[in-house]
């Protein structure tokens, strides 16, 4: 994983010192909240419903045990003993005192972490595939690209006054596990017929109040042209993007209004004006960054592990967990595994300080001291010997982290909602908990199979509900919480926006509605057909009819 050089370390420390004086002035009353707001947002500090919230950057989701242990210290010392992972792979602390934030930032700097680019109108934390470097279908590890983009964008003067926030994601595989088509810019690494590696560039994706899927504006971009081409995209956005209405000040609106072909022409024209070689990263710097992501020192192992097979035969619970939470590794004898943070009844994405330490210990001992945070609010240990999987599972059991539900109906993505967020109009966490309780039976979850539910507590769509197989949006209606349900969304390479099934529901009616929707799938699925495949084949009508049963009966 990437390590800070002297410039990185000095830059972060200087930012902390600067913000410390700003916090002191705010606490003393020398700065009003309106004056302080742009300063705190540049340092990841939000003012939520009940307290300030601090959002910590985890670029492309990669963490070491040292870093996770430090987050545990912060959780216990300055918060309420837990943290929350977001869909941007950041961590949020919901209860810090403002006067303590500079001390927290100093602790983060001790372990090469910060809160820069987690809020405000900047290029936000760059995300990538959480199985980067281990996936069998990967063309190239996307993390060096993500790190290059992070460094390029952090202090770039062109991006100091963007109309709105801007999000970039990178995937290195044909199978999209980074939701690149729901980003302002999505990059997919690919190989040309002549063997050259480059990027497909997609622009104009985004969710929120106007959900859109990104359009390809360059089918192949040579790697050396990446930064110049990204600069051209941002310049066009900066020049042409709306500034009269913040809800329309996104690149997706510009792409939609003028069309993707016209937008691509503007970008190509701007790209042609730029002195590409002067913008391109120094090849030595690219090589330096890439070296930090070299594969670990894997042992030569047989593909089949007798210890793993024996453990599965002797322990049914372990076998069930292994069947659901493991991911194939490109190196024989190894596996990647997902630690679910979606235990039944818990808030999705929350992790206690003790659990942080437990995962850190397991990563240090069994996964080359490396973890990945996923956009689905879980944790990945990417490099575990198959011989060690049973020991890791036992450690997860002891920490209360051995839930076997990755990709299933209870692996729900949810934002903090009205329990915390000042922008929310409805609760998310209680809805997620109610659905998880309804479908808690492991055999039933396994029978239903892959099904992604995503729940947002407001139109901003932080939980990506638009691209959930089942999406749930909580809104306020006549003083009451009302939940709209959409169907058919897709966050992968076949990305799609879900369609609304009918009128909003009261909170207590949501689990029953999900039950009826799942019932249609179970009654009509073809052999081996997943939920989303069945929705595409059957269309929305049978699901709409089931969804509206209670409404029709009441009428």
GUGU-882020 format. One line per 8 residues: number of its first residue (from 1); their letters; for each residue x, y, z of C-alpha. Coordinates in pm, 1 decimal. Layout:
<rs>
NUM	a	X:Y:Z | ...
</rs>
This chain:
<rs>
1	xxxxxxxx	0.0:0.0:0.0 | 105.1:359.4:-54.7 | 331.8:525.3:203.1 | 362.7:899.1:254.4 | 680.2:1065.9:140.6 | 822.0:1375.7:309.8 | 602.5:1611.0:107.9 | 284.8:1420.2:197.3
9	xxxxxxxx	369.6:1420.2:567.4 | 460.0:1789.7:578.9 | 152.8:1888.8:380.8 | -83.3:1706.4:617.2 | 87.2:1841.0:931.1 | 71.9:2196.0:797.9 | -298.4:2156.1:724.1 | -360.8:2028.8:1078.7
17	xxxxxxxx	-175.0:2323.1:1231.6 | -367.2:2566.2:1015.5 | -702.1:2415.1:1108.9 | -613.6:2412.4:1477.8 | -595.4:2792.6:1474.5 | -924.3:2810.6:1283.4 | -1097.4:2587.6:1538.6 | -961.5:2799.2:1822.6
25	xxxxxxxx	-1104.0:3110.6:1659.7 | -1442.5:2943.1:1614.1 | -1454.8:2820.7:1975.3 | -1361.9:3168.1:2098.3 | -1633.6:3325.3:1883.3 | -1398.3:3513.6:1654.0 | -1545.3:3322.9:1358.8 | -1917.7:3282.2:1299.7
33	xxxxxxxx	-2054.0:2944.4:1186.2 | -2103.8:3085.1:835.8 | -1740.6:3199.8:826.8 | -1618.1:2871.4:970.3 | -1821.4:2645.5:742.3 | -1593.9:2652.4:432.5 | -1289.3:2606.0:655.1 | -1426.6:2301.3:836.0
41	xxxxxxxx	-1552.9:2141.9:514.9 | -1199.3:2151.3:374.6 | -1101.9:1938.1:673.7 | -1384.8:1684.4:666.3 | -1597.3:1838.0:944.3 | -1976.4:1848.8:905.8 | -2240.0:1986.7:1141.8 | -2500.1:1711.9:1179.2
49	xxxxxxxx	-2828.1:1691.1:1368.2 | -2681.0:1643.2:1713.4 | -2309.2:1712.2:1686.6 | -2019.8:1770.8:1451.5 | -1924.5:1474.9:1232.5 | -1570.4:1399.8:1112.3 | -1521.5:1212.6:784.7 | -1184.0:1043.4:737.4
57	xxxxxxxx	-1043.4:962.2:395.1 | -950.1:603.9:311.1 | -824.8:641.9:-47.0 | -931.1:351.2:-270.1 | -1032.9:174.6:53.3 | -689.5:44.7:153.6 | -595.4:29.7:524.2 | -316.3:-118.8:735.9
65	xxxxxxxx	-353.7:-264.5:1084.5 | -163.0:34.1:1225.8 | -418.7:268.9:1075.3 | -722.9:70.2:1185.3 | -582.0:44.6:1538.2 | -544.9:422.7:1541.3 | -907.2:460.5:1434.0 | -999.2:240.0:1730.1
73	xxxxxxxx	-806.8:471.7:1964.3 | -989.0:773.0:1822.4 | -1326.9:598.6:1853.9 | -1270.1:527.1:2222.3 | -1101.8:854.8:2314.9 | -1301.3:1109.4:2119.4 | -1624.1:939.8:2009.8 | -1862.6:677.0:2149.6
81	xxxxxxxx	-1655.2:368.0:2084.6 | -1744.3:300.5:1722.6 | -1710.3:432.7:1369.3 | -1913.2:408.2:1051.0 | -1786.9:309.7:704.5 | -1952.1:488.7:412.4 | -2017.6:404.1:48.1 | -1716.8:621.3:-43.3
89	xxxxxxxx	-1496.9:392.7:172.8 | -1449.1:674.6:424.1 | -1494.7:641.2:798.9 | -1722.6:875.3:989.9 | -1716.6:960.1:1358.9 | -2050.9:1105.1:1457.9 | -1982.9:1249.9:1803.0 | -1647.4:1433.4:1821.0
97	xxxxxxxx	-1626.8:1765.7:2003.4 | -1508.8:2043.9:1776.7 | -1226.3:2145.0:2012.3 | -1089.6:1787.6:1989.6 | -1084.6:1765.7:1609.5 | -729.3:1906.4:1565.6 | -600.4:1644.7:1812.9 | -780.3:1375.4:1613.1
105	xxxxxxxx	-624.2:1505.6:1292.1 | -279.6:1489.0:1453.2 | -341.7:1125.8:1550.2 | -446.0:1052.1:1192.9 | -133.9:1220.0:1057.3 | 75.2:990.5:1278.7 | -45.5:697.5:1064.0 | -52.8:867.4:721.1
113	xxxxxxxx	-422.8:953.1:726.4 | -623.5:1273.8:694.6 | -968.2:1416.8:620.9 | -879.7:1610.0:306.5 | -1109.3:1566.0:3.0 | -1390.0:1411.3:207.5 | -1620.4:1713.7:186.9 | -1672.6:2040.0:4.8
121	xxxxxxxx	-1664.6:2124.0:-365.8 | -1351.9:1930.1:-449.2 | -1253.1:1603.2:-613.4 | -1359.1:1362.5:-341.3 | -1185.1:1050.9:-210.3 | -1097.4:838.0:-516.7 | -1239.8:485.1:-495.6 | -1153.9:156.8:-663.9
129	xxxxxxxx	-1239.9:-212.6:-677.1 | -1201.2:-359.2:-327.1 | -1055.0:-675.6:-481.5 | -785.0:-477.3:-661.7 | -466.0:-676.1:-708.9 | -625.0:-1013.9:-633.0 | -916.8:-1058.7:-876.4 | -865.7:-1328.2:-1137.6
137	xxxxxxxx	-1028.2:-1116.8:-1411.6 | -817.0:-808.5:-1342.7 | -622.3:-653.0:-1629.3 | -423.6:-422.2:-1401.6 | -439.3:-315.2:-1038.8 | -640.3:12.1:-1039.1 | -493.3:145.0:-712.3 | -178.2:303.4:-863.9
145	xxxxxxxx	-407.8:495.0:-1098.8 | -631.0:597.2:-808.0 | -328.7:715.7:-606.2 | -193.8:910.3:-903.8 | -530.6:1083.6:-945.4 | -545.2:1156.0:-571.0 | -204.4:1323.8:-574.3 | -276.4:1516.0:-894.0
153	xxxxxxxx	-609.7:1648.0:-767.2 | -521.5:1736.0:-406.9 | -362.8:2077.5:-469.3 | -456.1:2148.0:-830.6 | -553.5:2516.3:-869.5 | -804.1:2435.2:-1146.2 | -1018.0:2248.4:-894.6 | -1011.9:2497.3:-608.7
161	xxxxxxxx	-1346.6:2647.0:-707.9 | -1556.5:2370.0:-859.2 | -1931.5:2423.5:-897.4 | -1994.8:2115.1:-681.7 | -1828.0:1804.5:-545.6 | -1673.8:1569.0:-801.9 | -1629.9:1192.0:-773.7 | -1395.3:954.3:-957.7
169	xxxxxxxx	-1375.2:574.1:-944.8 | -1142.8:323.4:-1113.1 | -1182.4:-44.3:-1191.8 | -921.5:-276.8:-1339.6 | -1158.2:-557.0:-1438.8 | -1430.9:-615.6:-1696.5 | -1660.8:-688.0:-1400.6 | -1733.4:-356.1:-1235.6
177	xxxxxxxx	-1710.8:-378.8:-856.2 | -1647.1:-5.0:-810.6 | -1979.0:135.5:-943.2 | -1784.1:342.5:-1197.2 | -2092.2:424.5:-1406.0 | -2250.1:613.5:-1114.7 | -1956.7:855.6:-1091.2 | -1877.0:1193.8:-1242.3
185	xxxxxxxx	-1579.9:1018.3:-1404.7 | -1547.9:642.7:-1422.5 | -1226.8:482.4:-1546.9 | -1206.7:122.7:-1663.1 | -862.5:-20.4:-1734.1 | -857.8:-227.6:-2051.9 | -619.4:-385.7:-2296.9 | -623.0:-287.8:-2666.2
193	xxxxxxxx	-591.2:-554.6:-2939.4 | -222.4:-463.9:-2974.8 | -164.4:-533.4:-2605.0 | -143.3:-170.0:-2492.1 | -312.5:-93.1:-2161.7 | -525.5:217.6:-2132.8 | -859.4:346.9:-2007.9 | -1219.7:362.9:-2110.5
201	xxxxxxxx	-1335.6:705.1:-1988.1 | -1696.7:744.0:-1875.5 | -1841.9:1080.0:-1771.1 | -2171.5:1208.7:-1637.7 | -2281.1:944.8:-1392.9 | -2426.9:1026.9:-1055.7 | -2723.5:957.3:-833.1 | -2897.2:1205.4:-600.5
209	xxxxxxxx	-3209.5:1387.7:-715.2 | -3125.7:1334.8:-1083.2 | -2983.9:982.8:-1121.8 | -2789.4:914.6:-1441.0 | -2559.3:649.1:-1580.2 | -2223.5:768.3:-1716.0 | -2160.2:777.9:-2089.8 | -1837.3:666.8:-2257.7
217	xxxxxxxx	-1661.1:963.4:-2416.2 | -1331.2:786.3:-2492.1 | -1328.6:414.1:-2566.5 | -950.5:396.3:-2531.8 | -715.6:649.0:-2373.9 | -341.8:572.2:-2353.3 | -218.3:562.0:-1995.1 | 28.0:844.9:-2049.6
225	xxxxxxxx	-257.5:1080.2:-2145.9 | -465.1:1021.4:-1833.1 | -395.8:1336.3:-1632.5 | -415.6:1567.4:-1932.6 | -746.3:1414.7:-2038.6 | -890.6:1436.1:-1687.6 | -781.9:1799.1:-1675.3 | -963.8:1862.4:-2002.8
233	xxxxxxxx	-1282.7:1707.6:-1860.5 | -1260.5:1919.7:-1545.0 | -1190.2:2236.2:-1742.7 | -1495.5:2185.4:-1959.8 | -1703.3:2123.2:-1648.7 | -1559.7:2429.1:-1475.1 | -1625.9:2651.6:-1777.9 | -1962.7:2518.3:-1891.6
241	xxxxxxxx	-2118.5:2373.0:-1575.9 | -2417.3:2539.6:-1411.8 | -2345.4:2772.8:-1121.6 | -2689.2:2931.7:-1092.5 | -2845.1:2629.6:-922.5 | -2643.4:2397.7:-698.1 | -2874.6:2106.1:-776.3 | -2782.2:2136.5:-1143.9
249	xxxxxxxx	-2414.0:2212.2:-1089.7 | -2299.2:1858.4:-1166.9 | -2123.9:1733.4:-1477.6 | -2406.1:1483.4:-1536.2 | -2644.8:1775.2:-1594.9 | -2407.3:1931.2:-1845.6 | -2363.4:1600.1:-2029.7 | -2740.1:1550.6:-2031.4
257	xxxxxxxx	-2818.8:1902.2:-2153.5 | -2572.5:1916.2:-2443.1 | -2541.7:1543.0:-2511.6 | -2248.5:1309.6:-2456.8 | -2116.7:1350.8:-2812.5 | -2108.4:1730.0:-2787.1 | -1947.5:1704.7:-2445.3 | -1684.8:1465.2:-2581.8
265	xxxxxxxx	-1605.1:1711.6:-2861.9 | -1552.5:1991.3:-2610.2 | -1321.7:1769.0:-2407.2 | -1122.8:1661.6:-2711.8 | -1083.0:2023.1:-2817.5 | -962.6:2124.3:-2471.6 | -736.1:1818.8:-2459.3 | -579.5:1921.0:-2793.4
273	xxxxxxxx	-498.8:2267.5:-2654.1 | -314.5:2133.8:-2352.0 | 53.3:2059.7:-2347.1 | 4.2:1693.1:-2262.5 | 368.0:1612.9:-2181.9 | 387.0:1895.1:-1927.3 | 74.2:1766.7:-1749.9 | 155.6:1396.7:-1766.4
281	xxxxxxxx	304.9:1247.0:-1453.7 | 678.1:1189.0:-1450.5 | 734.3:822.0:-1546.5 | 965.9:785.8:-1248.7 | 690.7:910.3:-1018.5 | 441.9:669.2:-1175.7 | 688.0:384.8:-1120.8 | 746.9:496.3:-760.1
289	xxxxxxxx	373.6:490.2:-687.6 | 320.9:155.9:-862.5 | 601.5:-4.2:-662.3 | 405.0:46.5:-341.7 | 131.9:-176.6:-481.3 | 354.7:-466.9:-579.7 | 206.5:-804.6:-482.0 | 305.4:-931.5:-137.7
297	xxxxxxxx	547.6:-1220.2:-91.5 | 304.9:-1505.2:-153.9 | 415.1:-1857.0:-68.5 | 404.7:-2117.3:-344.0 | 103.6:-2326.0:-239.0 | -114.9:-2593.3:-396.5 | -449.0:-2468.6:-522.2 | -632.3:-2712.4:-296.0
305	xxxxxxxx	-593.9:-2686.1:81.5 | -648.5:-3004.0:280.1 | -681.4:-2802.9:602.5 | -952.4:-2586.6:448.1 | -1148.1:-2881.3:310.4 | -1122.7:-3070.5:639.1 | -1245.6:-2769.8:837.3 | -1545.7:-2730.9:608.4
313	xxxxxxxx	-1632.8:-3098.2:646.8 | -1608.4:-3082.1:1024.1 | -1779.1:-2746.2:1086.5 | -2104.8:-2669.6:910.3 | -2114.0:-2304.0:1019.0 | -1766.1:-2244.6:879.1 | -1858.9:-2418.0:554.1 | -2166.4:-2195.9:520.1
321	xxxxxxxx	-1963.1:-1880.7:583.4 | -1691.5:-1988.1:340.6 | -1946.0:-2055.4:65.1 | -2078.9:-1698.8:90.3 | -1801.4:-1466.5:211.9 | -1497.8:-1590.8:15.1 | -1378.3:-1449.4:-316.5 | -1147.0:-1635.1:-559.9
329	xxxxxxxx	-785.5:-1521.6:-550.5 | -561.3:-1508.6:-856.0 | -277.4:-1681.1:-663.1 | -315.0:-2055.7:-596.3 | -362.0:-2146.1:-230.3 | -497.5:-1803.2:-131.3 | -840.9:-1650.1:-92.5 | -986.1:-1306.5:-32.3
337	xxxxxxxx	-1262.0:-1283.2:224.9 | -1521.8:-1025.2:315.6 | -1592.8:-940.3:677.3 | -1959.9:-849.3:693.3 | -2053.3:-546.5:902.9 | -2420.5:-639.2:860.9 | -2497.5:-862.8:1158.5 | -2872.8:-895.1:1208.0
345	xxxxxxxx	-3002.0:-600.6:1409.9 | -2687.9:-388.1:1378.0 | -2651.3:-58.3:1189.9 | -2497.5:-134.6:847.2 | -2136.2:-20.1:824.9 | -2085.2:36.9:1198.3 | -1780.6:-119.5:1366.1 | -1678.0:-94.2:1731.4
353	xxxxxxxx	-1328.0:-13.5:1854.9 | -1286.1:-371.2:1980.3 | -1393.5:-504.6:1641.6 | -1149.0:-271.0:1467.2 | -868.0:-413.8:1678.9 | -980.7:-770.3:1611.2 | -983.8:-716.7:1234.1 | -648.3:-536.3:1252.6
361	xxxxxxxx	-494.5:-832.5:1439.1 | -626.0:-1077.3:1180.6 | -500.5:-862.6:892.6 | -155.9:-826.7:1048.6 | -122.4:-1198.6:1107.3 | -298.6:-1350.6:809.0 | -339.4:-1091.4:528.2 | 1.8:-924.7:483.9
369	xxxxxxxx	-119.0:-641.2:708.4 | -370.0:-516.9:453.2 | -744.7:-451.9:448.9 | -986.9:-297.9:202.1 | -1303.8:-107.4:282.4 | -1581.5:-171.7:30.4 | -1846.4:62.9:-106.2 | -2094.0:-188.3:39.8
377	xxxxxxxx	-1971.7:-88.1:389.0 | -1783.9:-410.7:461.7 | -1413.8:-498.9:510.6 | -1202.1:-727.2:291.5 | -894.3:-924.1:394.1 | -744.6:-967.2:47.6 | -454.8:-1214.0:92.5 | -537.6:-1506.3:322.8
385	xxxxxxxx	-389.8:-1852.8:282.3 | -661.6:-2112.7:248.2 | -484.9:-2306.2:522.7 | -554.6:-2012.2:758.1 | -918.7:-1946.0:671.8 | -1058.9:-2148.0:962.0 | -840.3:-1960.6:1212.3 | -949.6:-1626.9:1065.4
393	xxxxxxxx	-1314.2:-1733.0:1085.0 | -1272.4:-1828.5:1450.6 | -1127.9:-1485.1:1519.8 | -1424.6:-1325.0:1345.7 | -1666.6:-1537.3:1547.9 | -1503.8:-1416.4:1868.8 | -1542.1:-1054.0:1750.2 | -1905.3:-1094.4:1642.9
401	xxxxxxxx	-1807.1:-1046.6:1279.1 | -1871.2:-1387.8:1123.9 | -2208.2:-1309.2:962.8 | -2242.5:-1509.3:642.0 | -2447.7:-1279.9:419.5 | -2222.0:-1102.3:169.3 | -2427.5:-1014.3:-138.1 | -2747.0:-1151.8:14.4
409	xxxxxxxx	-3069.6:-979.7:114.9 | -2945.9:-879.4:462.3 | -2617.7:-732.1:332.4 | -2797.6:-398.2:314.8 | -2630.3:-68.5:229.0 | -2776.5:215.6:437.6 | -2684.5:575.1:507.1 | -2702.7:710.3:864.8
417	xxxxxxxx	-3034.5:875.6:780.4 | -3238.6:1087.8:1017.2 | -3072.5:931.9:1322.0 | -2766.8:1146.8:1247.8 | -2775.9:1344.5:924.5 | -2903.2:1702.5:907.7 | -2996.2:1655.3:541.0 | -3201.1:1339.4:593.1
425	xxxxxxxx	-3579.3:1341.0:572.0 | -3635.9:987.0:701.8 | -3462.7:711.5:894.3 | -3258.9:445.1:717.2 | -3104.5:233.7:992.6 | -3431.8:112.5:1151.7 | -3565.6:11.9:808.2 | -3248.8:-186.1:736.7
433	xxxxxxxx	-3272.6:-354.3:1076.5 | -3638.9:-445.7:1026.7 | -3572.8:-602.8:686.1 | -3270.6:-790.6:820.7 | -3477.9:-932.4:1107.2 | -3751.3:-1037.8:862.8 | -3503.4:-1231.7:646.9 | -3267.0:-1342.2:925.1
441	xxxxxxxx	-3294.0:-1715.5:856.1 | -2967.8:-1819.8:686.6 | -3125.7:-2097.5:480.0 | -3384.2:-1857.2:347.2 | -3121.3:-1598.2:258.7 | -2919.3:-1860.0:72.9 | -3231.2:-1978.0:-113.7 | -3311.5:-1622.5:-225.9
449	xxxxxxxx	-2949.9:-1574.7:-336.7 | -2787.0:-1256.4:-458.9 | -3009.6:-957.1:-389.3 | -2887.5:-605.0:-314.9 | -3103.4:-371.0:-105.6 | -2989.1:-10.7:-67.0 | -3162.4:243.3:160.8 | -3120.3:622.6:153.4
457	xxxxxxxx	-3275.2:860.9:404.5 | -3301.2:1150.4:158.8 | -3284.9:1242.8:-207.5 | -2904.6:1279.3:-195.7 | -2881.7:899.6:-232.6 | -2569.7:839.6:-22.5 | -2663.9:470.5:-4.3 | -2692.6:440.2:-385.3
465	xxxxxxxx	-3058.7:331.8:-366.4 | -3110.0:410.9:-736.5 | -2879.8:124.2:-836.8 | -3002.7:-128.4:-581.2 | -3181.8:-438.3:-706.9 | -3435.1:-308.5:-457.1 | -3392.4:57.3:-369.7 | -3561.3:231.1:-79.8
473	xxxxxxxx	-3581.9:610.3:-49.5 | -3709.1:769.2:268.5 | -3883.2:1105.6:236.6 | -4096.0:1332.4:451.9 | -4460.2:1353.9:341.5 | -4714.3:1559.0:534.9 | -4502.3:1536.2:846.7 | -4464.0:1158.5:824.1
481	xxxxxxxx	-4184.2:935.1:695.1 | -4269.9:778.7:360.2 | -4065.0:520.4:172.5 | -4054.9:485.1:-205.6 | -3941.8:148.9:-342.9 | -3766.3:104.3:-675.3 | -3683.7:-215.0:-860.1 | -3429.7:-321.1:-1119.8
489	xxxxxxxx	-3131.5:-104.5:-1034.3 | -2783.3:-237.2:-1108.7 | -2444.5:-112.6:-984.7 | -2224.5:-331.6:-1209.4 | -2097.7:-303.4:-1565.6 | -2462.4:-340.4:-1680.1 | -2558.7:-40.4:-1466.8 | -2922.3:67.0:-1456.3
497	xxxxxxxx	-3145.5:300.2:-1257.3 | -3431.3:128.9:-1075.5 | -3794.2:213.3:-1148.6 | -4047.7:313.4:-887.8 | -4312.2:51.6:-806.7 | -4584.2:271.5:-663.0 | -4677.7:519.3:-392.3 | -4472.6:560.6:-78.3
505	xxxxxxxx	-4521.8:335.0:223.1 | -4520.2:388.1:596.4 | -4209.4:253.1:770.1 | -4394.4:-40.6:926.5 | -4517.2:-154.0:584.4 | -4176.3:-174.6:416.1 | -4075.2:-527.6:531.8 | -4409.4:-669.1:411.8
513	xxxxxxxx	-4362.4:-503.5:74.2 | -4013.6:-650.9:40.0 | -4161.1:-988.5:136.2 | -4416.6:-966.9:-145.6 | -4154.9:-861.1:-400.7 | -3927.8:-1149.8:-304.8 | -4229.3:-1383.0:-317.5 | -4286.5:-1299.8:-684.3
521	xxxxxxxx	-3924.1:-1382.2:-759.7 | -3936.2:-1715.2:-575.1 | -4260.2:-1811.7:-746.9 | -4148.7:-1729.6:-1100.9 | -3771.7:-1768.5:-1117.4 | -3617.8:-1996.6:-1374.4 | -3359.7:-2257.1:-1282.7 | -3045.8:-2082.9:-1158.4
529	xxxxxxxx	-3188.2:-1735.6:-1222.0 | -3084.9:-1454.3:-986.3 | -3325.3:-1190.0:-860.6 | -3209.0:-918.2:-1099.2 | -3213.6:-1160.1:-1393.8 | -3572.2:-1251.6:-1309.7 | -3672.2:-884.3:-1286.0 | -3529.3:-821.4:-1631.4
537	xxxxxxxx	-3704.6:-1123.8:-1780.6 | -4041.7:-1076.6:-1610.6 | -4057.6:-697.6:-1625.4 | -4198.6:-480.5:-1349.0 | -4567.8:-563.4:-1381.0 | -4588.4:-879.0:-1165.4 | -4380.8:-708.3:-896.9 | -4596.0:-393.7:-914.1
545	xxxxxxxx	-4908.9:-601.3:-870.3 | -4766.8:-771.6:-561.3 | -4632.8:-445.2:-424.7 | -4974.1:-280.8:-451.3 | -5170.7:-570.5:-296.5 | -5208.3:-407.6:44.7 | -5295.9:-68.8:-101.2 | -5564.3:-222.2:-322.8
553	xxx	-5705.5:-427.7:-36.6 | -5725.7:-122.5:188.2 | -5903.8:73.1:-84.2
</rs>
